[in-house]
Amino acid sequence: MTTLLQTPPSRVADDELQPVRRLSGGRRVLGYLTLGVAAVLVLLPFYWMVMSSLKSNNDVFTVPVQWIATDPVWSNYLDIWSKSDMTTWLGNTVLLSAVVTLLQVFTGSFAAYGFAKIRFPGRDVLFLAYIGTLAVPWQSYMVPQFVMMSKLQLTDTLWAIVALQAFGALGVFLMKQFYETVPDELIDAARIDGMSEYGIYRRIMLPLSVPALASLTLITLVTTWNDYLGPLLYLRSPDLWTIQLGLKSFISQYNAEYALIMTGSVLSVLPILVIFLAGQRYFVEGIATTGLKG
């Protein structure tokens, strides 16, 4: 007791907090190690894909696995352009991804503004019914949808993919959660000043929702770019194929050009990787702020 009385209060506090600090530092190191291992596991398939694109066809699936291409075959990145219609595939993929992303961002944000800031009878029921479509797998209504597109004579055209993916319930949900963070007083003040709902959406909501729009743009772009089943059903002409369908053409009845498949996969991933790195800050900010009440 005498020792405690003679010891300054700050000294006692530091002695008591030191084990806690050591424990906190140990947990932080353990957390970093866990994240590092998880990052390696996530990036390992991409590393193997890049290394396989620099190998000959017979060396891709050797046992044991060769993690480093000792004799890189750089000619694969030239051969794929001469042995395939890569320019057409990438052009179709870029066109579809850009058009679908633009339409989904517009329709999703516009509908979300109505659900979040405009009061009308049955609004909540309609929103729940619309969001409930996310729980219905596409395979369950794929056949009637194809029949409908056939009657509209949209099959074997790029318009079929655009019509199917121009609207998305996920985008409406994401944007509505963000719009609910905008104070209603700001919207009411704009209405009192005589601004129309279209003006509020264009001049107030859109500038405030740049992070959420960036998140929706990236999610839609990646989903459309990597879509395989939709183009497989509706795009039968080779001149309409996307990059995902085109890569399948390297698989013949008796053999598969695995090295060229990996080369094409690397080329298909690069645009998405560049876009993600460029908009990473907005994407993270949009996901972090969506659903927070302001």
C-alpha positions as CSV (number, residue, x, y, z in Angstrom):
1,M,0.0,0.0,0.0
2,T,2.9,2.3,0.9
3,T,4.6,1.6,-2.4
4,L,1.4,2.4,-4.4
5,L,1.0,5.7,-2.5
6,Q,4.6,6.6,-3.2
7,T,4.3,5.7,-6.9
8,P,3.0,8.6,-9.1
9,P,-0.4,8.0,-10.6
10,S,0.9,8.2,-14.2
11,R,3.4,5.4,-13.4
12,V,0.7,3.2,-12.0
13,A,-1.5,3.7,-15.1
14,D,1.4,2.9,-17.5
15,D,2.2,-0.3,-15.6
16,E,-1.4,-1.4,-15.7
17,L,-1.8,-0.6,-19.4
18,Q,1.4,-2.2,-20.6
19,P,0.1,-5.8,-20.7
20,V,-3.0,-4.5,-22.5
21,R,-0.8,-2.7,-25.1
22,R,1.3,-5.9,-25.6
23,L,-1.9,-7.9,-26.1
24,S,-3.2,-5.3,-28.5
25,G,0.1,-5.3,-30.5
26,G,0.0,-9.1,-30.6
27,R,-3.5,-9.1,-32.0
28,R,-2.5,-6.6,-34.5
29,V,0.4,-8.7,-35.8
30,L,-1.9,-11.8,-35.9
31,G,-4.4,-9.8,-37.8
32,Y,-1.8,-8.6,-40.4
33,L,-0.6,-12.2,-40.8
34,T,-4.1,-13.5,-41.3
35,L,-4.8,-10.8,-43.9
36,G,-1.4,-11.5,-45.6
37,V,-2.2,-15.2,-45.9
38,A,-5.7,-14.5,-47.2
39,A,-4.2,-12.1,-49.8
40,V,-1.8,-14.7,-51.0
41,L,-4.5,-17.3,-51.3
42,V,-6.6,-14.8,-53.3
43,L,-3.8,-13.7,-55.6
44,L,-2.3,-17.2,-56.1
45,P,-4.7,-18.2,-58.9
46,F,-4.1,-14.9,-60.7
47,Y,-0.3,-15.4,-60.4
48,W,-0.6,-19.0,-61.8
49,M,-2.8,-17.6,-64.7
50,V,-0.1,-15.1,-65.6
51,M,2.7,-17.6,-65.4
52,S,0.7,-20.2,-67.5
53,S,0.2,-17.5,-70.2
54,L,4.0,-17.5,-70.6
55,K,4.3,-21.3,-71.0
56,S,3.9,-23.6,-73.9
57,N,0.7,-25.6,-74.1
58,N,2.2,-28.8,-72.8
59,D,3.8,-27.1,-69.7
60,V,0.7,-25.6,-68.3
61,F,-0.5,-28.6,-66.3
62,T,2.8,-30.3,-65.5
63,V,3.3,-32.2,-62.3
64,P,4.7,-30.9,-60.0
65,V,3.4,-27.4,-60.8
66,Q,5.9,-25.0,-62.2
67,W,5.2,-21.7,-60.4
68,I,7.8,-19.8,-62.5
69,A,8.0,-19.8,-66.2
70,T,11.7,-20.5,-66.7
71,D,11.6,-20.0,-70.5
72,P,8.8,-17.4,-71.1
73,V,6.9,-17.8,-74.3
74,W,6.1,-14.1,-75.0
75,S,4.9,-15.0,-78.4
76,N,1.6,-16.2,-76.9
77,Y,0.5,-12.6,-76.6
78,L,1.1,-12.2,-80.3
79,D,-0.3,-15.5,-81.4
80,I,-3.6,-15.0,-79.7
81,W,-4.4,-12.0,-82.0
82,S,-3.6,-14.0,-85.1
83,K,-5.2,-17.3,-84.1
84,S,-8.5,-15.7,-82.8
85,D,-10.8,-12.8,-83.4
86,M,-9.7,-11.1,-80.1
87,T,-10.4,-7.6,-81.4
88,T,-14.0,-8.4,-82.1
89,W,-14.5,-10.1,-78.8
90,L,-13.0,-7.3,-76.8
91,G,-15.0,-4.7,-78.8
92,N,-18.3,-6.5,-78.2
93,T,-17.5,-6.9,-74.5
94,V,-16.5,-3.3,-74.1
95,L,-19.7,-2.1,-75.9
96,L,-22.0,-4.3,-73.9
97,S,-20.3,-3.5,-70.6
98,A,-20.4,0.3,-71.2
99,V,-24.1,0.4,-72.4
100,V,-25.4,-1.9,-69.7
101,T,-23.4,-0.1,-67.0
102,L,-24.7,3.3,-68.1
103,L,-28.3,2.1,-68.2
104,Q,-28.1,0.3,-64.9
105,V,-26.5,3.3,-63.1
106,F,-29.2,5.7,-64.5
107,T,-32.2,3.4,-63.9
108,G,-31.0,2.2,-60.6
109,S,-30.2,5.7,-59.2
110,F,-33.4,7.2,-60.7
111,A,-35.7,4.5,-59.2
112,A,-33.8,4.6,-55.9
113,Y,-34.5,8.3,-55.6
114,G,-38.2,7.7,-56.0
115,F,-38.2,4.9,-53.4
116,A,-36.1,6.9,-50.9
117,K,-37.4,10.5,-51.2
118,I,-40.9,10.5,-52.8
119,R,-43.9,9.3,-50.8
120,F,-46.6,7.5,-52.8
121,P,-49.2,4.8,-51.9
122,G,-47.7,1.3,-51.8
123,R,-44.1,2.5,-52.0
124,D,-42.7,0.1,-49.4
125,V,-44.6,-2.9,-50.7
126,L,-43.5,-2.2,-54.2
127,F,-39.9,-1.8,-53.1
128,L,-39.9,-5.1,-51.1
129,A,-41.5,-6.9,-54.1
130,Y,-38.8,-5.5,-56.4
131,I,-36.0,-6.3,-54.1
132,G,-37.5,-9.8,-53.6
133,T,-36.5,-10.6,-57.2
134,L,-32.9,-10.9,-56.0
135,A,-33.9,-14.1,-54.2
136,V,-35.2,-15.7,-57.4
137,P,-32.4,-17.4,-59.4
138,W,-32.2,-16.5,-63.1
139,Q,-32.3,-20.1,-64.1
140,S,-35.9,-20.4,-62.9
141,Y,-37.2,-18.0,-65.4
142,M,-34.5,-18.3,-68.1
143,V,-36.6,-20.3,-70.5
144,P,-39.8,-18.0,-70.6
145,Q,-37.5,-15.1,-70.9
146,F,-35.8,-16.6,-73.9
147,V,-39.2,-17.3,-75.5
148,M,-40.2,-13.7,-74.9
149,M,-36.9,-12.4,-76.5
150,S,-37.5,-14.8,-79.5
151,K,-41.0,-13.4,-80.1
152,L,-39.5,-9.9,-80.0
153,Q,-36.8,-11.0,-82.5
154,L,-34.0,-9.9,-80.2
155,T,-32.1,-13.2,-80.1
156,D,-28.7,-13.3,-81.7
157,T,-28.4,-9.5,-81.2
158,L,-26.5,-7.4,-78.7
159,W,-29.8,-5.7,-77.8
160,A,-31.0,-8.9,-76.1
161,I,-28.2,-8.6,-73.5
162,V,-28.9,-4.9,-73.1
163,A,-32.6,-5.4,-72.6
164,L,-32.1,-8.1,-70.0
165,Q,-29.5,-6.2,-68.0
166,A,-30.6,-2.6,-68.3
167,F,-32.5,-2.8,-65.0
168,G,-31.1,-4.3,-61.8
169,A,-32.7,-4.6,-58.3
170,L,-29.2,-4.7,-56.7
171,G,-28.5,-1.2,-58.0
172,V,-31.8,0.1,-56.8
173,F,-31.2,-1.3,-53.3
174,L,-27.6,0.0,-53.1
175,M,-28.5,3.5,-54.2
176,K,-31.7,3.7,-52.0
177,Q,-29.6,2.9,-49.0
178,F,-27.2,5.7,-49.8
179,Y,-30.0,8.2,-50.6
180,E,-31.5,7.6,-47.2
181,T,-28.4,9.1,-45.7
182,V,-29.2,12.4,-47.3
183,P,-31.2,14.6,-44.9
184,D,-34.9,15.1,-45.9
185,E,-34.6,18.8,-44.9
186,L,-32.3,19.4,-47.8
187,I,-34.8,17.9,-50.2
188,D,-37.7,19.8,-48.7
189,A,-35.8,23.1,-48.9
190,A,-35.2,22.5,-52.6
191,R,-38.9,21.8,-53.1
192,I,-39.8,25.0,-51.3
193,D,-37.5,26.9,-53.6
194,G,-39.5,25.6,-56.5
195,M,-37.1,22.9,-57.8
196,S,-38.7,20.0,-59.5
197,E,-38.1,16.3,-58.6
198,Y,-36.0,15.9,-61.7
199,G,-34.0,19.0,-60.8
200,I,-33.4,17.6,-57.3
201,Y,-32.3,14.3,-58.7
202,R,-29.9,15.9,-61.2
203,R,-28.5,18.8,-59.2
204,I,-28.5,17.5,-55.6
205,M,-28.7,13.7,-55.4
206,L,-26.3,12.8,-58.2
207,P,-23.5,15.1,-57.1
208,L,-23.8,13.8,-53.5
209,S,-23.8,10.2,-54.5
210,V,-20.6,10.0,-56.5
211,P,-19.1,7.2,-54.2
212,A,-22.2,5.1,-54.4
213,L,-22.4,5.6,-58.1
214,A,-18.8,4.6,-58.5
215,S,-19.5,1.4,-56.5
216,L,-22.5,0.5,-58.6
217,T,-20.6,1.3,-61.8
218,L,-17.8,-1.1,-60.8
219,I,-20.1,-3.9,-59.7
220,T,-22.2,-3.7,-62.8
221,L,-19.1,-3.4,-65.1
222,V,-17.4,-6.5,-63.6
223,T,-20.7,-8.5,-63.7
224,T,-21.4,-7.7,-67.3
225,W,-17.8,-8.2,-68.4
226,N,-17.6,-11.6,-66.8
227,D,-21.1,-12.8,-67.9
228,Y,-21.0,-16.1,-69.8
229,L,-24.4,-17.7,-69.6
230,G,-26.3,-14.8,-71.0
231,P,-24.2,-14.3,-74.1
232,L,-24.1,-18.1,-74.5
233,L,-27.9,-18.3,-74.8
234,Y,-28.5,-15.2,-77.0
235,L,-25.3,-14.6,-79.1
236,R,-24.9,-17.4,-81.6
237,S,-23.1,-15.6,-84.3
238,P,-19.3,-15.6,-83.9
239,D,-19.1,-11.9,-84.8
240,L,-21.2,-11.1,-81.7
241,W,-19.2,-13.2,-79.2
242,T,-17.8,-11.6,-76.1
243,I,-14.4,-12.4,-74.6
244,Q,-15.9,-15.1,-72.4
245,L,-17.5,-16.9,-75.3
246,G,-14.4,-16.4,-77.5
247,L,-12.1,-18.1,-75.0
248,K,-14.2,-21.2,-75.3
249,S,-13.4,-21.4,-79.0
250,F,-9.8,-22.4,-78.0
251,I,-11.2,-25.7,-76.7
252,S,-11.7,-28.1,-79.6
253,Q,-13.0,-31.7,-79.6
254,Y,-9.7,-33.3,-79.1
255,N,-7.4,-30.7,-77.7
256,A,-7.4,-27.4,-75.8
257,E,-5.0,-24.5,-76.2
258,Y,-4.6,-23.9,-72.5
259,A,-1.7,-21.5,-72.9
260,L,-3.8,-19.3,-75.2
261,I,-6.8,-19.6,-72.9
262,M,-4.6,-18.2,-70.0
263,T,-3.3,-15.5,-72.3
264,G,-6.8,-14.4,-73.2
265,S,-7.8,-14.6,-69.6
266,V,-5.0,-12.2,-68.7
267,L,-6.0,-9.8,-71.4
268,S,-9.6,-9.9,-70.2
269,V,-8.7,-9.2,-66.6
270,L,-6.4,-6.3,-67.3
271,P,-9.1,-3.7,-68.2
272,I,-11.1,-4.5,-65.1
273,L,-8.0,-4.4,-63.0
274,V,-7.1,-0.9,-64.3
275,I,-10.6,0.4,-63.7
276,F,-10.7,-1.0,-60.2
277,L,-7.4,0.5,-59.2
278,A,-8.4,3.8,-60.7
279,G,-11.7,3.9,-58.8
280,Q,-10.8,2.0,-55.7
281,R,-11.1,5.0,-53.3
282,Y,-14.6,5.8,-54.5
283,F,-15.6,2.1,-54.4
284,V,-14.5,1.6,-50.8
285,E,-16.0,4.9,-49.7
286,G,-19.3,4.0,-51.4
287,I,-19.6,0.6,-49.8
288,A,-18.5,2.0,-46.4
289,T,-21.1,4.8,-46.4
290,T,-24.0,3.0,-47.9
291,G,-26.7,2.3,-45.3
292,L,-25.4,4.8,-42.7
293,K,-27.9,7.2,-41.4
294,G,-26.7,10.8,-41.6
